[in-house]
Structures are given as C-alpha cells and as structure tokens.
Amino acid sequence: MERLRIEFFDIGAIVYFLRKVVWTVPDFSVSRYREQLRDLHDLIEAEGHFTSHSSRVLIEATKPDRTG
C-alpha cells in the first residue's frame, strides 16, 4: 500500500491529468467542472500549486495449482 502525492502548478496540467486518468473523476469534462476548475486556478495563482493525494494498493495473486 502506498500513499502518493502529486503537485500541480497550472490548471492545464490538472485538466490533462483528469482526461488521462479517467477513473479519478469518471464524469469529468471542462464544461461540467468549470466552476471548480476556476476555483483551483485561483488557488494555484494564490499559493503557487495544488497538492493532491491518492492511495494505491498492489495485490499479488497466483492461480492455484490444480494438477493434483
């Protein structure tokens, strides 16, 4: 298990990320989230960046041997 941190320094990077990592916000579109994107843009302008966190879990599985 890992908790990851990602920093965004402009709103374009956030839009790009959300379009490529579609499971983060499954119904994402710029028009649908315009107000929230504007708020994030303003935050980045004021603070210089936006930090997000995500969790990842690696599960290793093996198929049981059924030859016996």
Distance bins in CASP14 RR format, pairs under 12 A and 6 or more apart:
PFRMAT RR
TARGET T0000
AUTHOR 0000-0000-0000
RMODE 2
METHOD distances of the structure
MODEL  1
1 54 0 0 0 0 0 1 0 0 0 0 0
1 55 1 0 0 1 0 0 0 0 0 0 0
1 56 1 0 0 1 0 0 0 0 0 0 0
1 57 1 0 1 0 0 0 0 0 0 0 0
1 58 1 0 0 1 0 0 0 0 0 0 0
1 59 0 0 0 0 1 0 0 0 0 0 0
2 53 0 0 0 0 0 1 0 0 0 0 0
2 54 0 0 0 0 1 0 0 0 0 0 0
2 55 1 0 0 1 0 0 0 0 0 0 0
2 56 1 0 1 0 0 0 0 0 0 0 0
2 57 1 0 0 1 0 0 0 0 0 0 0
2 58 1 0 0 1 0 0 0 0 0 0 0
3 52 0 0 0 0 0 1 0 0 0 0 0
3 53 1 0 0 1 0 0 0 0 0 0 0
3 54 1 0 0 1 0 0 0 0 0 0 0
3 55 1 0 1 0 0 0 0 0 0 0 0
3 56 1 0 0 1 0 0 0 0 0 0 0
3 57 0 0 0 0 0 1 0 0 0 0 0
4 21 0 0 0 0 0 1 0 0 0 0 0
4 51 0 0 0 0 0 1 0 0 0 0 0
4 52 0 0 0 0 1 0 0 0 0 0 0
4 53 1 0 0 1 0 0 0 0 0 0 0
4 54 1 0 1 0 0 0 0 0 0 0 0
4 55 1 0 0 1 0 0 0 0 0 0 0
4 56 1 0 0 1 0 0 0 0 0 0 0
4 57 0 0 0 0 0 1 0 0 0 0 0
5 49 0 0 0 0 0 1 0 0 0 0 0
5 50 0 0 0 0 0 1 0 0 0 0 0
5 51 1 0 0 1 0 0 0 0 0 0 0
5 52 1 0 0 1 0 0 0 0 0 0 0
5 53 1 0 1 0 0 0 0 0 0 0 0
5 54 0 0 0 0 1 0 0 0 0 0 0
5 55 0 0 0 0 0 1 0 0 0 0 0
5 56 0 0 0 0 0 1 0 0 0 0 0
6 13 0 0 0 0 1 0 0 0 0 0 0
6 14 0 0 0 0 1 0 0 0 0 0 0
6 17 1 0 0 1 0 0 0 0 0 0 0
6 18 0 0 0 0 0 1 0 0 0 0 0
6 21 0 0 0 0 0 1 0 0 0 0 0
6 24 0 0 0 0 0 1 0 0 0 0 0
6 49 0 0 0 0 0 1 0 0 0 0 0
6 50 0 0 0 0 1 0 0 0 0 0 0
6 51 1 0 0 1 0 0 0 0 0 0 0
6 52 1 0 1 0 0 0 0 0 0 0 0
6 53 1 0 0 1 0 0 0 0 0 0 0
6 54 1 0 0 1 0 0 0 0 0 0 0
6 56 0 0 0 0 0 1 0 0 0 0 0
7 13 0 0 0 0 1 0 0 0 0 0 0
7 14 0 0 0 0 0 1 0 0 0 0 0
7 17 0 0 0 0 0 1 0 0 0 0 0
7 44 0 0 0 0 1 0 0 0 0 0 0
7 47 0 0 0 0 0 1 0 0 0 0 0
7 48 0 0 0 0 1 0 0 0 0 0 0
7 49 1 0 1 0 0 0 0 0 0 0 0
7 50 1 0 0 1 0 0 0 0 0 0 0
7 51 1 0 1 0 0 0 0 0 0 0 0
7 52 1 0 0 1 0 0 0 0 0 0 0
7 53 0 0 0 0 0 1 0 0 0 0 0
8 14 1 0 1 0 0 0 0 0 0 0 0
8 15 0 0 0 0 1 0 0 0 0 0 0
8 16 0 0 0 0 1 0 0 0 0 0 0
8 17 1 0 0 1 0 0 0 0 0 0 0
8 18 0 0 0 0 0 1 0 0 0 0 0
8 37 0 0 0 0 0 1 0 0 0 0 0
8 40 0 0 0 0 1 0 0 0 0 0 0
8 41 0 0 0 0 0 1 0 0 0 0 0
8 43 0 0 0 0 1 0 0 0 0 0 0
8 44 1 0 0 1 0 0 0 0 0 0 0
8 47 0 0 0 0 0 1 0 0 0 0 0
8 48 0 0 0 0 1 0 0 0 0 0 0
8 49 1 0 0 1 0 0 0 0 0 0 0
8 50 1 0 1 0 0 0 0 0 0 0 0
8 51 1 0 0 1 0 0 0 0 0 0 0
8 52 1 0 0 1 0 0 0 0 0 0 0
9 17 0 0 0 0 0 1 0 0 0 0 0
9 40 0 0 0 0 0 1 0 0 0 0 0
9 41 0 0 0 0 0 1 0 0 0 0 0
9 43 0 0 0 0 0 1 0 0 0 0 0
9 44 1 0 0 1 0 0 0 0 0 0 0
9 45 0 0 0 0 0 1 0 0 0 0 0
9 47 0 0 0 0 0 1 0 0 0 0 0
9 48 1 0 0 1 0 0 0 0 0 0 0
9 49 1 0 1 0 0 0 0 0 0 0 0
9 50 0 0 0 0 1 0 0 0 0 0 0
9 51 0 0 0 0 0 1 0 0 0 0 0
10 16 0 0 0 0 1 0 0 0 0 0 0
10 17 0 0 0 0 0 1 0 0 0 0 0
10 37 0 0 0 0 0 1 0 0 0 0 0
10 40 0 0 0 0 1 0 0 0 0 0 0
10 41 0 0 0 0 1 0 0 0 0 0 0
10 43 0 0 0 0 0 1 0 0 0 0 0
10 44 1 0 0 1 0 0 0 0 0 0 0
10 45 0 0 0 0 1 0 0 0 0 0 0
10 48 0 0 0 0 1 0 0 0 0 0 0
10 49 0 0 0 0 1 0 0 0 0 0 0
10 50 0 0 0 0 1 0 0 0 0 0 0
11 17 0 0 0 0 0 1 0 0 0 0 0
11 18 0 0 0 0 0 1 0 0 0 0 0
11 30 0 0 0 0 1 0 0 0 0 0 0
11 33 0 0 0 0 0 1 0 0 0 0 0
11 34 0 0 0 0 0 1 0 0 0 0 0
11 36 0 0 0 0 0 1 0 0 0 0 0
11 37 1 0 1 0 0 0 0 0 0 0 0
11 38 0 0 0 0 1 0 0 0 0 0 0
11 39 0 0 0 0 0 1 0 0 0 0 0
11 40 1 0 0 1 0 0 0 0 0 0 0
11 41 1 0 1 0 0 0 0 0 0 0 0
11 42 0 0 0 0 1 0 0 0 0 0 0
11 43 0 0 0 0 1 0 0 0 0 0 0
11 44 1 0 0 1 0 0 0 0 0 0 0
11 45 0 0 0 0 1 0 0 0 0 0 0
11 48 0 0 0 0 0 1 0 0 0 0 0
11 49 0 0 0 0 0 1 0 0 0 0 0
11 50 0 0 0 0 1 0 0 0 0 0 0
12 18 0 0 0 0 1 0 0 0 0 0 0
12 19 0 0 0 0 1 0 0 0 0 0 0
12 20 0 0 0 0 0 1 0 0 0 0 0
12 30 0 0 0 0 1 0 0 0 0 0 0
12 37 0 0 0 0 1 0 0 0 0 0 0
12 40 0 0 0 0 1 0 0 0 0 0 0
12 41 0 0 0 0 1 0 0 0 0 0 0
12 44 0 0 0 0 1 0 0 0 0 0 0
12 50 0 0 0 0 0 1 0 0 0 0 0
13 19 0 0 0 0 0 1 0 0 0 0 0
13 20 0 0 0 0 0 1 0 0 0 0 0
13 21 0 0 0 0 0 1 0 0 0 0 0
13 37 0 0 0 0 0 1 0 0 0 0 0
13 40 0 0 0 0 0 1 0 0 0 0 0
13 41 0 0 0 0 0 1 0 0 0 0 0
13 44 0 0 0 0 1 0 0 0 0 0 0
13 49 0 0 0 0 1 0 0 0 0 0 0
13 50 0 0 0 0 1 0 0 0 0 0 0
13 52 0 0 0 0 0 1 0 0 0 0 0
14 20 0 0 0 0 0 1 0 0 0 0 0
14 21 0 0 0 0 0 1 0 0 0 0 0
14 24 0 0 0 0 0 1 0 0 0 0 0
14 25 0 0 0 0 0 1 0 0 0 0 0
14 28 0 0 0 0 0 1 0 0 0 0 0
14 30 0 0 0 0 0 1 0 0 0 0 0
14 33 0 0 0 0 1 0 0 0 0 0 0
14 36 0 0 0 0 1 0 0 0 0 0 0
14 37 1 0 0 1 0 0 0 0 0 0 0
14 38 0 0 0 0 0 1 0 0 0 0 0
14 39 0 0 0 0 0 1 0 0 0 0 0
14 40 1 0 0 1 0 0 0 0 0 0 0
14 41 0 0 0 0 1 0 0 0 0 0 0
14 43 0 0 0 0 0 1 0 0 0 0 0
14 44 0 0 0 0 1 0 0 0 0 0 0
14 49 0 0 0 0 0 1 0 0 0 0 0
14 50 1 0 0 1 0 0 0 0 0 0 0
14 51 0 0 0 0 0 1 0 0 0 0 0
14 52 0 0 0 0 1 0 0 0 0 0 0
15 21 0 0 0 0 0 1 0 0 0 0 0
15 24 0 0 0 0 0 1 0 0 0 0 0
15 25 0 0 0 0 0 1 0 0 0 0 0
15 28 0 0 0 0 1 0 0 0 0 0 0
15 29 0 0 0 0 1 0 0 0 0 0 0
15 30 1 0 0 1 0 0 0 0 0 0 0
15 31 0 0 0 0 0 1 0 0 0 0 0
15 32 0 0 0 0 0 1 0 0 0 0 0
15 33 0 0 0 0 1 0 0 0 0 0 0
15 34 0 0 0 0 0 1 0 0 0 0 0
15 36 0 0 0 0 0 1 0 0 0 0 0
15 37 1 0 0 1 0 0 0 0 0 0 0
15 38 0 0 0 0 0 1 0 0 0 0 0
15 40 0 0 0 0 1 0 0 0 0 0 0
15 41 0 0 0 0 0 1 0 0 0 0 0
16 24 0 0 0 0 0 1 0 0 0 0 0
16 28 0 0 0 0 0 1 0 0 0 0 0
16 30 0 0 0 0 0 1 0 0 0 0 0
17 23 0 0 0 0 0 1 0 0 0 0 0
17 24 1 0 0 1 0 0 0 0 0 0 0
17 25 0 0 0 0 1 0 0 0 0 0 0
17 28 0 0 0 0 1 0 0 0 0 0 0
17 37 0 0 0 0 0 1 0 0 0 0 0
17 40 0 0 0 0 0 1 0 0 0 0 0
17 50 0 0 0 0 0 1 0 0 0 0 0
17 52 0 0 0 0 1 0 0 0 0 0 0
17 54 0 0 0 0 0 1 0 0 0 0 0
18 24 1 0 1 0 0 0 0 0 0 0 0
18 25 1 0 1 0 0 0 0 0 0 0 0
18 26 0 0 0 0 0 1 0 0 0 0 0
18 27 0 0 0 0 0 1 0 0 0 0 0
18 28 1 0 1 0 0 0 0 0 0 0 0
18 29 0 0 0 0 1 0 0 0 0 0 0
18 30 0 0 0 0 1 0 0 0 0 0 0
18 32 0 0 0 0 0 1 0 0 0 0 0
18 33 0 0 0 0 1 0 0 0 0 0 0
18 36 0 0 0 0 0 1 0 0 0 0 0
18 37 0 0 0 0 1 0 0 0 0 0 0
18 40 0 0 0 0 0 1 0 0 0 0 0
18 52 0 0 0 0 0 1 0 0 0 0 0
19 25 0 0 0 0 1 0 0 0 0 0 0
19 26 0 0 0 0 0 1 0 0 0 0 0
19 28 1 0 0 1 0 0 0 0 0 0 0
19 29 0 0 0 0 1 0 0 0 0 0 0
19 30 0 0 0 0 1 0 0 0 0 0 0
19 33 0 0 0 0 0 1 0 0 0 0 0
20 28 0 0 0 0 0 1 0 0 0 0 0
21 28 0 0 0 0 1 0 0 0 0 0 0
21 52 0 0 0 0 0 1 0 0 0 0 0
21 54 0 0 0 0 1 0 0 0 0 0 0
22 28 1 0 0 1 0 0 0 0 0 0 0
22 29 0 0 0 0 0 1 0 0 0 0 0
23 54 0 0 0 0 0 1 0 0 0 0 0
24 33 0 0 0 0 0 1 0 0 0 0 0
24 52 0 0 0 0 1 0 0 0 0 0 0
24 53 0 0 0 0 0 1 0 0 0 0 0
24 54 1 0 0 1 0 0 0 0 0 0 0
25 32 0 0 0 0 1 0 0 0 0 0 0
25 33 1 0 0 1 0 0 0 0 0 0 0
25 36 0 0 0 0 1 0 0 0 0 0 0
25 37 0 0 0 0 0 1 0 0 0 0 0
25 52 0 0 0 0 0 1 0 0 0 0 0
25 54 0 0 0 0 0 1 0 0 0 0 0
26 32 0 0 0 0 0 1 0 0 0 0 0
26 33 0 0 0 0 0 1 0 0 0 0 0
27 33 0 0 0 0 1 0 0 0 0 0 0
28 34 0 0 0 0 0 1 0 0 0 0 0
28 36 0 0 0 0 0 1 0 0 0 0 0
28 37 0 0 0 0 1 0 0 0 0 0 0
29 36 0 0 0 0 0 1 0 0 0 0 0
29 37 0 0 0 0 0 1 0 0 0 0 0
30 36 0 0 0 0 0 1 0 0 0 0 0
30 37 1 0 0 1 0 0 0 0 0 0 0
30 38 0 0 0 0 0 1 0 0 0 0 0
30 40 0 0 0 0 0 1 0 0 0 0 0
30 41 0 0 0 0 0 1 0 0 0 0 0
31 37 0 0 0 0 1 0 0 0 0 0 0
33 39 0 0 0 0 1 0 0 0 0 0 0
33 40 0 0 0 0 1 0 0 0 0 0 0
33 41 0 0 0 0 0 1 0 0 0 0 0
34 40 0 0 0 0 0 1 0 0 0 0 0
34 41 0 0 0 0 0 1 0 0 0 0 0
35 41 0 0 0 0 0 1 0 0 0 0 0
35 42 0 0 0 0 0 1 0 0 0 0 0
36 42 0 0 0 0 0 1 0 0 0 0 0
36 43 0 0 0 0 0 1 0 0 0 0 0
36 50 0 0 0 0 0 1 0 0 0 0 0
37 43 0 0 0 0 0 1 0 0 0 0 0
37 44 0 0 0 0 0 1 0 0 0 0 0
37 50 0 0 0 0 0 1 0 0 0 0 0
38 44 0 0 0 0 0 1 0 0 0 0 0
38 45 0 0 0 0 0 1 0 0 0 0 0
39 45 0 0 0 0 0 1 0 0 0 0 0
39 46 0 0 0 0 0 1 0 0 0 0 0
39 50 0 0 0 0 0 1 0 0 0 0 0
40 46 0 0 0 0 0 1 0 0 0 0 0
40 47 0 0 0 0 0 1 0 0 0 0 0
40 48 0 0 0 0 0 1 0 0 0 0 0
40 49 0 0 0 0 0 1 0 0 0 0 0
40 50 1 0 1 0 0 0 0 0 0 0 0
40 51 0 0 0 0 0 1 0 0 0 0 0
40 52 0 0 0 0 0 1 0 0 0 0 0
41 47 0 0 0 0 0 1 0 0 0 0 0
41 48 0 0 0 0 0 1 0 0 0 0 0
41 49 0 0 0 0 0 1 0 0 0 0 0
41 50 0 0 0 0 1 0 0 0 0 0 0
42 48 0 0 0 0 0 1 0 0 0 0 0
42 50 0 0 0 0 0 1 0 0 0 0 0
43 49 0 0 0 0 1 0 0 0 0 0 0
43 50 1 0 1 0 0 0 0 0 0 0 0
43 51 0 0 0 0 0 1 0 0 0 0 0
43 52 0 0 0 0 0 1 0 0 0 0 0
44 50 1 0 1 0 0 0 0 0 0 0 0
44 51 0 0 0 0 0 1 0 0 0 0 0
44 52 0 0 0 0 0 1 0 0 0 0 0
END
